[in-house]
């Protein structure tokens, strides 16, 4: 059986029988592989908070849509319902943007705190962040909107309906005129807003595009940690299995 202190094989039973659960837990948690496993879970949970908040927003938008001839759960043709929809869309948008800012800040700190600046993971992470987001105006727009939301006011929201043969699509949009009233306007964002057809931003489309890139980065980071510490993780997994076997599990 694996001794989690040094990776050698020995009998973990003490003079009174099996090693205590508390002792096993201490030894398992002291292993480098446990640390790497915890790092992977940290990245997963930060990503989960953002992606799940966005999934709730998407689900809300789905309740506004016609399903063939079946009316939507929330019909924005009703003025009272429309007011409720706009209120709820602001609440959910607040949650998504807050989770987005949390994700950015926590992952930046996570990499800086756990990996040396010259380490392969830190270097590759910075390169991927730059490639995905440094020149992305939508990422700058979302960050700016988060700052305005936190320090000035909630964004003004509205809805649009696109009617095609056999279908009607409802979208939650942000009027560009209101966005252009932001304090400390960014010229790149201003130019981007001015090019939007109809003078509105479909915030769902913007968030979906950002979330795909963020999700790809988060998945890569989890996998990259697994590759870098594969030996340590495998040793930890073997020691954990040894514990369960010692308990007849």
MIDO-792925 format. One record per atom (N, C-alpha, C): y, x, z; residue in one letter. Coordinates in steps of 0.05 Angstrom, whole numbers, padded with zeros to 5 digits, always signed. Layout:
YXZA/...
//
This chain:
-00024+00017+00000X/+00000+00000+00000X/+00025+00018+00000X/+00047+00008-00013X/+00071+00024-00015X/+00086+00024+00011X/+00094+00048+00020X/+00112+00051+00043X/+00140+00052+00031X/+00156+00032+00039X/+00182+00029+00026X/+00202+00051+00035X/+00194+00068+00053X/+00212+00090+00061X/+00213+00112+00041X/+00190+00118+00029X/+00190+00142+00011X/+00173+00137-00014X/+00163+00113-00018X/+00148+00107-00042X/+00119+00116-00040X/+00110+00128-00018X/+00082+00136-00015X/+00065+00113-00008X/+00038+00116-00009X/+00020+00095-00001X/+00010+00100+00028X/+00012+00080+00044X/+00003+00082+00072X/-00002+00054+00082X/-00015+00052+00105X/-00020+00027+00117X/+00004+00019+00134X/+00017-00004+00127X/+00041-00012+00142X/+00036-00024+00169X/+00010-00030+00175X/+00004-00043+00201X/+00009-00025+00224X/+00022-00035+00245X/+00026-00019+00269X/+00003-00025+00288X/+00006-00014+00313X/-00016-00017+00332X/-00021-00045+00340X/-00003-00063+00336X/-00006-00091+00343X/-00013-00109+00320X/-00018-00097+00296X/-00024-00113+00273X/-00003-00108+00251X/+00006-00130+00239X/+00024-00128+00217X/+00052-00119+00225X/+00065-00104+00207X/+00093-00097+00212X/+00110-00123+00214X/+00130-00122+00232X/+00146-00146+00235X/+00162-00153+00210X/+00168-00178+00207X/+00184-00186+00184X/+00211-00173+00184X/+00223-00170+00208X/+00250-00158+00210X/+00249-00129+00201X/+00227-00115+00209X/+00224-00086+00201X/+00221-00084+00171X/+00204-00101+00159X/+00200-00101+00130X/+00227-00106+00117X/+00242-00126+00127X/+00267-00133+00114X/+00287-00109+00115X/+00288-00095+00137X/+00306-00072+00139X/+00298-00051+00120X/+00272-00046+00117X/+00263-00024+00100X/+00268-00032+00070X/+00262-00057+00063X/+00266-00065+00036X/+00296-00063+00028X/+00313-00072+00046X/+00342-00072+00040X/+00354-00044+00040X/+00340-00024+00050X/+00350+00003+00049X/+00343+00017+00023X/+00327+00004+00006X/+00318+00016-00019X/+00339+00015-00040X/+00342+00036-00057X/+00362+00035-00079X/+00357+00012-00098X/+00332+00005-00102X/+00326-00017-00120X/+00336-00044-00110X/+00337-00047-00084X/+00348-00072-00072X/+00378-00073-00078X/+00392-00051-00075X/+00420-00050-00081X/+00426-00058-00110X/+00410-00047-00129X/+00413-00054-00157X/+00408-00083-00162X/+00387-00094-00149X/+00381-00122-00152X/+00404-00139-00142X/+00416-00132-00119X/+00439-00147-00108X/+00462-00145-00128X/+00467-00122-00140X/+00488-00120-00160X/+00484-00139-00183X/+00460-00141-00193X/+00455-00160-00215X/+00460-00188-00206X/+00453-00195-00182X/+00458-00223-00172X/+00488-00228-00168X/+00503-00207-00160X/+00532-00210-00157X/+00544-00217-00184X/+00537-00203-00205X/+00548-00208-00231X/+00540-00236-00240X/+00515-00243-00236X/+00505-00270-00243X/+00522-00292-00230X/+00527-00289-00204X/+00540-00310-00189X/+00570-00313-00198X/+00583-00291-00203X/+00611-00292-00212X/+00612-00306-00239X/+00593-00299-00257X/+00592-00312-00283X/+00585-00342-00280X/+00567-00348-00262X/+00559-00376-00258X/+00582-00393-00249X/+00599-00383-00232X/+00622-00400-00222X/+00640-00407-00246X/+00646-00388-00263X/+00663-00394-00286X/+00649-00412-00306X/+00625-00405-00314X/+00611-00421-00335X/+00605-00449-00325X/+00598-00453-00299X/+00592-00479-00289X/+00617-00497-00288X/+00639-00485-00280X/+00664-00501-00281X/+00671-00509-00309X/+00667-00491-00328X/+00672-00499-00356X/+00652-00520-00366X/+00627-00518-00357X/+00607-00538-00365X/+00615-00566-00354X/+00627-00567-00330X/+00636-00593-00320X/+00659-00603-00337X/+00676-00586-00346X/+00698-00594-00363X/+00687-00605-00390X/+00668-00591-00401X/+00656-00600-00427X/+00643-00627-00423X/+00628-00630-00401X/+00615-00656-00396X/+00636-00678-00394X/+00658-00673-00381X/+00680-00693-00379X/+00690-00700-00407X/+00694-00681-00424X/+00703-00687-00452X/+00682-00703-00466X/+00657-00698-00461X/+00635-00714-00474X/+00637-00743-00467X/+00646-00749-00442X/+00648-00778-00434X/+00670-00793-00448X/+00687-00779-00463X/+00709-00791-00478X/+00700-00798-00507X/+00677-00789-00515X/+00669-00792-00543X/+00652-00817-00548X/+00656-00828-00572X/+00639-00850-00581X/+00612-00838-00590X/+00591-00852-00582X/+00564-00844-00591X/+00555-00865-00611X/+00561-00859-00637X/+00555-00879-00657X/+00572-00904-00653X/+00559-00927-00649X/+00574-00952-00644X/+00577-00956-00614X/+00565-00939-00598X/+00567-00943-00569X/+00594-00932-00559X/+00609-00948-00544X/+00636-00939-00534X/+00633-00917-00514X/+00654-00901-00510X/+00652-00879-00491X/+00652-00889-00462X/+00644-00872-00444X/+00644-00878-00416X/+00673-00883-00407X/+00691-00867-00417X/+00720-00869-00411X/+00734-00874-00438X/+00744-00898-00442X/+00757-00904-00467X/+00787-00900-00465X/+00798-00880-00478X/+00826-00873-00475X/+00844-00893-00490X/+00832-00912-00504X/+00848-00934-00516X/+00860-00952-00494X/+00848-00951-00470X/+00858-00966-00447X/+00879-00949-00433X/+00904-00958-00430X/+00925-00942-00419X/+00919-00933-00391X/+00908-00950-00374X/+00901-00942-00347X/+00880-00921-00347X/+00860-00924-00364X/+00839-00904-00366X/+00850-00877-00376X/+00869-00878-00395X/+00881-00854-00405X/+00895-00838-00383X/+00910-00852-00366X/+00923-00838-00344X/+00903-00824-00326X/+00881-00838-00320X/+00860-00826-00303X/+00847-00802-00317X/+00843-00804-00343X/+00832-00782-00358X/+00850-00758-00358X/+00876-00762-00361X/+00894-00739-00361X/+00896-00726-00333X/+00895-00743-00312X/+00895-00732-00285X/+00870-00715-00281X/+00847-00726-00289X/+00822-00711-00284X/+00820-00686-00302X/+00831-00688-00326X/+00830-00664-00343X/+00847-00641-00331X/+00870-00648-00318X/+00886-00628-00305X/+00871-00615-00281X/+00857-00632-00266X/+00842-00621-00243X/+00820-00602-00253X/+00805-00610-00273X/+00783-00594-00283X/+00794-00569-00296X/+00816-00571-00311X/+00827-00548-00324X/+00837-00528-00303X/+00848-00538-00281X/+00856-00520-00259X/+00832-00505-00249X/+00809-00518-00245X/+00785-00505-00234X/+00775-00484-00254X/+00775-00490-00280X/+00765-00471-00299X/+00783-00446-00300X/+00809-00450-00300X/+00827-00427-00301X/+00826-00410-00276X/+00823-00423-00253X/+00820-00409-00228X/+00794-00392-00228X/+00773-00404-00237X/+00747-00390-00239X/+00748-00367-00259X/+00763-00371-00280X/+00767-00349-00300X/+00781-00325-00287X/+00803-00331-00273X/+00818-00309-00260X/+00801-00295-00238X/+00785-00311-00224X/+00767-00300-00203X/+00747-00281-00216X/+00735-00290-00239X/+00715-00274-00253X/+00727-00247-00262X/+00751-00248-00274X/+00763-00223-00283X/+00768-00204-00260X/+00780-00214-00239X/+00788-00197-00216X/+00763-00186-00202X/+00743-00203-00197X/+00720-00194-00182X/+00703-00175-00198X/+00699-00179-00224X/+00683-00160-00239X/+00697-00134-00242X/+00723-00134-00245X/+00738-00109-00246X/+00734-00093-00221X/+00737-00106-00198X/+00733-00093-00172X/+00704-00084-00169X/+00685-00101-00177X/+00657-00095-00175X/+00650-00068-00189X/+00660-00065-00213X/+00654-00041-00228X/+00668-00017-00215X/+00693-00020-00208X/+00708+00002-00196X/+00696+00011-00169X/+00686-00009-00154X/+00676-00003-00127X/+00649+00010-00127X/+00632+00002-00146X/+00604+00010-00145X/+00596+00033-00165X/+00613+00039-00184X/+00607+00059-00204X/+00630+00078-00207X/+00624+00104-00207X/+00645+00124-00211X/+00659+00120-00238X/+00684+00128-00240X/+00700+00124-00264X/+00687+00137-00289X/+00674+00160-00284X/+00662+00173-00307X/+00633+00166-00312X/+00622+00147-00297X/+00594+00139-00301X/+00590+00124-00327X/+00566+00125-00338X/+00562+00110-00364X/+00568+00080-00362X/+00560+00067-00340X/+00565+00039-00338X/+00595+00033-00338X/+00610+00048-00322X/+00639+00043-00320X/+00653+00047-00347X/+00645+00069-00360X/+00657+00075-00386X/+00650+00053-00407X/+00625+00046-00408X/+00616+00026-00428X/+00629-00002-00421X/+00631-00008-00396X/+00644-00034-00388X/+00673-00035-00398X/+00688-00013-00392X/+00716-00013-00401X/+00719-00015-00431X/+00701-00001-00445X/+00702-00002-00475X/+00696-00031-00485X/+00677-00044-00473X/+00670-00071-00481X/+00693-00091-00474X/+00704-00088-00451X/+00727-00106-00444X/+00750-00102-00464X/+00756-00077-00470X/+00778-00072-00489X/+00771-00084-00517X/+00746-00080-00526X/+00739-00090-00552X/+00740-00121-00553X/+00732-00134-00532X/+00730-00163-00532X/+00757-00177-00526X/+00774-00165-00509X/+00797-00180-00498X/+00824-00166-00502X/+00825-00140-00506X/+00851-00126-00506X/+00870-00137-00526X/+00861-00143-00550X/+00878-00153-00572X/+00874-00183-00577X/+00861-00196-00559X/+00855-00225-00562X/+00877-00242-00551X/+00892-00255-00568X/+00915-00271-00559X/+00907-00294-00542X/+00883-00305-00547X/+00874-00328-00531X/+00868-00321-00503X/+00858-00296-00498X/+00854-00287-00471X/+00880-00283-00456X/+00900-00272-00471X/+00927-00270-00459X/+00939-00297-00453X/+00935-00316-00471X/+00945-00343-00468X/+00933-00356-00443X/+00907-00354-00440X/+00894-00366-00417X/+00903-00353-00391X/+00906-00327-00390X/+00915-00314-00366X/+00944-00322-00360X/+00961-00324-00380X/+00988-00333-00376X/+00988-00362-00365X/+00971-00379-00376X/+00970-00407-00367X/+00961-00408-00338X/+00942-00391-00331X/+00933-00390-00303X/+00956-00382-00284X/+00972-00362-00292X/+00994-00354-00276X/+01015-00376-00273X/+01021-00390-00295X/+01040-00412-00294X/+01029-00434-00275X/+01003-00440-00278X/+00991-00460-00261X/+00993-00453-00232X/+00988-00428-00225X/+00987-00419-00197X/+01015-00418-00185X/+01035-00411-00201X/+01062-00405-00190X/+01084-00424-00199X/+01079-00440-00219X/+01101-00457-00229X/+01093-00486-00230X/+01076-00494-00248X/+01068-00522-00250X/+01042-00525-00266X/+01029-00548-00263X/+01005-00554-00279X/+01013-00557-00308X/+00996-00550-00327X/+01003-00554-00355X/+01004-00584-00362X/+01022-00590-00381X/+01023-00618-00391X/+01000-00622-00410X/+00985-00644-00406X/+00962-00649-00423X/+00966-00676-00437X/+00953-00678-00460X/+00954-00703-00475X/+00926-00705-00489X/+00923-00726-00505X/+00898-00730-00519X/+00903-00736-00548X/+00884-00729-00565X/+00886-00736-00593X/+00860-00749-00602X/+00861-00767-00621X/+00837-00779-00633X/+00836-00773-00662X/+00813-00763-00671X/+00809-00757-00699X/+00788-00777-00709X/+00796-00794-00728X/+00778-00815-00738X/+00768-00807-00766X/+00741-00806-00768X/+00728-00801-00793X/+00708-00824-00798X/+00697-00824-00822X/+00678-00845-00829X/+00655-00845-00809X/+00653-00867-00793X/+00630-00870-00775X/+00633-00855-00749X/+00656-00842-00744X/+00659-00827-00718X/+00688-00825-00710X/+00692-00823-00684X/+00718-00817-00672X/+00716-00795-00652X/+00732-00774-00654X/+00730-00752-00636X/+00756-00751-00619X/+00753-00749-00593X/+00775-00747-00574X/+00776-00719-00564X/+00800-00707-00564X/+00804-00680-00553X/+00827-00680-00533X/+00825-00664-00513X/+00847-00659-00494X/+00863-00636-00505X/+00889-00640-00508X/+00906-00619-00520X/+00930-00613-00502X/+00942-00590-00507X/+00967-00582-00494X/+00989-00581-00514X/+01010-00596-00511X/+01033-00595-00530X/+01046-00568-00529X/+01050-00556-00553X/+01061-00529-00555X/+01090-00528-00545X/+01105-00549-00549X/+01133-00549-00539X/+01135-00544-00509X/+01117-00557-00494X/+01117-00552-00465X/+01108-00524-00458X/+01089-00513-00473X/+01080-00486-00468X/+01102-00466-00474X/+01118-00472-00494X/+01140-00453-00501X/+01162-00453-00480X/+01161-00471-00461X/+01181-00471-00439X/+01173-00454-00416X/+01150-00440-00419X/+01141-00422-00398X/+01162-00402-00390X/+01162-00394-00365X/+01179-00371-00357X/+01167-00345-00367X/+01184-00325-00372X/+01174-00299-00380X/+01156-00301-00405X/+01167-00312-00426X/+01151-00317-00450X/+01142-00291-00463X/+01117-00291-00473X/+01105-00269-00487X/+01108-00274-00517X/+01119-00254-00532X/+01125-00258-00561X/+01099-00263-00577X/+01078-00249-00569X/+01052-00252-00583X/+01042-00281-00580X/+01043-00291-00555X/+01034-00318-00549X/+01052-00338-00563X/+01078-00333-00563X/+01097-00352-00576X/+01091-00354-00606X/+01086-00332-00619X/+01079-00332-00648X/+01053-00347-00652X/+01034-00342-00635X/+01008-00356-00638X/+01011-00386-00635X/+01027-00395-00615X/+01032-00424-00611X/+01046-00436-00635X/+01065-00422-00646X/+01080-00433-00669X/+01063-00438-00693X/+01040-00425-00695X/+01023-00429-00718X/+01003-00452-00715X/+01003-00465-00692X/+00983-00486-00688X/+00990-00512-00703X/+00971-00522-00718X/+00976-00547-00733X/+00980-00570-00714X/+00999-00587-00721X/+01004-00611-00704X/+01019-00605-00678X/+01026-00580-00674X/+01041-00573-00650X/+01025-00576-00624X/+00999-00574-00625X/+00983-00577-00600X/+00961-00556-00600X/+00952-00548-00576X/+00929-00530-00573X/+00905-00546-00562X/+00883-00545-00577X/+00858-00558-00567X/+00847-00538-00546X/+00852-00544-00521X/+00844-00526-00500X/+00814-00522-00497X/+00799-00543-00504X/+00770-00541-00504X/+00760-00519-00523X/+00771-00519-00547X/+00763-00499-00567X/+00770-00470-00557X/+00794-00467-00546X/+00802-00441-00536X/+00784-00432-00513X/+00778-00449-00495X/+00760-00442-00472X/+00732-00435-00482X/+00722-00451-00501X/+00695-00445-00511X/+00693-00417-00523X/+00713-00410-00539X/+00712-00384-00551X/+00714-00361-00531X/+00731-00365-00511X/+00733-00345-00490X/+00707-00343-00474X/+00696-00366-00467X/+00671-00366-00451X/+00648-00353-00465X/+00646-00355-00491X/+00625-00341-00506X/+00627-00311-00503X/+00651-00301-00506X/+00656-00272-00504X/+00651-00263-00475X/+00661-00278-00456X/+00657-00271-00428X/+00628-00271-00421X/+00613-00292-00430X/+00585-00294-00425X/+00569-00270-00436X/+00576-00262-00460X/+00563-00239-00473X/+00568-00213-00456X/+00592-00210-00446X/+00598-00187-00429X/+00583-00187-00403X/+00582-00211-00390X/+00568-00213-00365X/+00538-00209-00368X/+00526-00220-00389X/+00498-00215-00394X/+00492-00186-00399X/+00510-00173-00414X/+00506-00144-00419X/+00507-00129-00393X/+00526-00135-00375X/+00529-00119-00351X/+00504-00122-00333X/+00493-00146-00331X/+00469-00150-00315X/+00446-00134-00327X/+00443-00135-00354X/+00421-00120-00367X/+00425-00090-00365X/+00450-00081-00367X/+00456-00053-00366X/+00449-00041-00338X/+00455-00056-00317X/+00447-00047-00290X/+00417-00045-00288X/+00403-00065-00300X/+00374-00064-00299X/+00362-00040-00314X/+00375-00032-00336X/+00365-00009-00351X/+00371+00017-00335X/+00395+00019-00324X/+00403+00043-00310X/+00386+00048-00285X/+00377+00027-00272X/+00363+00029-00246X/+00335+00017-00248X/+00322+00019-00272X/+00296+00006-00276X/+00275+00017-00257X/+00274+00044-00253X/+00254+00055-00236X/+00258+00046-00207X/+00282+00046-00197X/+00287+00037-00170X/+00281+00007-00166X/+00288-00009-00186X/+00282-00038-00184X/+00252-00043-00184X/+00237-00028-00201X/+00208-00031-00202X/+00196-00023-00175X/+00206-00002-00163X/+00195+00007-00137X/+00201-00014-00116X/+00225-00025-00116X/+00232-00047-00097X/+00214-00071-00101X/+00209-00079-00126X/+00192-00102-00131X/+00163-00097-00121X/+00153-00073-00125X/+00126-00066-00115X/+00125-00068-00085X/+00146-00058-00072X/+00146-00059-00042X/+00148-00087-00032X/+00163-00104-00046X/+00166-00132-00039X/+00139-00146-00042X/+00125-00140-00064X/+00098-00151-00068X/+00079-00143-00045X/+00082-00117-00037X/+00065-00107-00015X/+00070-00123+00010X/+00094-00130+00015X/+00101-00146+00039X/+00087-00173+00037X/+00090-00187+00015X/+00077-00213+00012X/+00047-00212+00015X/+00035-00190+00003X/+00006-00187+00006X/-00002-00183+00035X/+00015-00168+00050X/+00008-00163+00078X/+00009-00189+00095X/+00023-00209+00084X/+00025-00235+00098X/+00005-00255+00086X/-00011-00246+00067X/-00030-00264+00055X/-00017-00284+00036X/+00006-00277+00025X/+00020-00295+00007X/+00017-00287-00022X/
//
